[in-house]
Amino acid sequence: MKELNRVNEALSLSLLHLDEIDVNDDTGDKLVSDLHGLLGQRQHLLELLVADNEFDDREYLEQQLTLTQKYKLQASKVMRHRQDLLHSGKKSQRQINVYKTIDSNR
């Protein structure tokens, strides 16, 4: 359970940090990769807990389910936000290119 709690904490921090950094920041790619690894670790640890016949802490498992749903919502929010930032960045770049073309034609 200690390992799962550590992974949960790292997952929460990664999602928060990913939401705060600039979309053009290269550390975002590393954070996404780390996030993917943490999710895999979390899934594996949860599978071990569920398979353990001696583990009977229903409340703890319900907390983990709640956390899973929270992480799903956070990840979706972060993904939409980053997609919006990428889209607006591409739109701005197209506008800049149009102005450069107009300026070069003068």
Secondary structure, 3 states (H helix, E strand, C coil): CHHHHHHHHHHHHHHHHHHHCCCCCCHHHHHHHHHHHHHHHHHHHHHHHHHCCCCCCHHHHHHHHHHHHHHHHHHHHHHHHHHHHHHHHHHHHHHHHHHHHHHHCC
